[in-house]
Amino acid sequence: TNEALLSLFSTLYEKDQFSVAYAAGVKFVEVALLQIPQNGYFKSKKYRKQRTKSAVDALRVTKLLGGMVDEMEEDEETSKNNCDGNGTS
């Protein structure tokens, strides 16, 4: 389920396992925003709370993914500078 993906993402993120967390987070957002809305029951009033929660969770995960990308880019730049001899010790 998508809740399981969200739980997996959160656990991996908290453990700083960013590369795997990133993959789980992207899959969660894809399911929440692209796949689930295609289901016939999606617009039913019965699922209003779940729709809202899913959208809020997807927004939160998307923001975290953006921060992870920024952090990974900084780590890559630092690593490159260290390999080039331009880093500080």
Protein Blocks (a to p, Z undefined) as FASTA:
>chain_A
ZZlmmmmmmmmmmnopaklmmmmmmmmmmmmmmmmmmpmklmpmklmmmmmmmmmmmmmm
mmmmmmmmmmmmmmmmmmmmmmnopacZZ
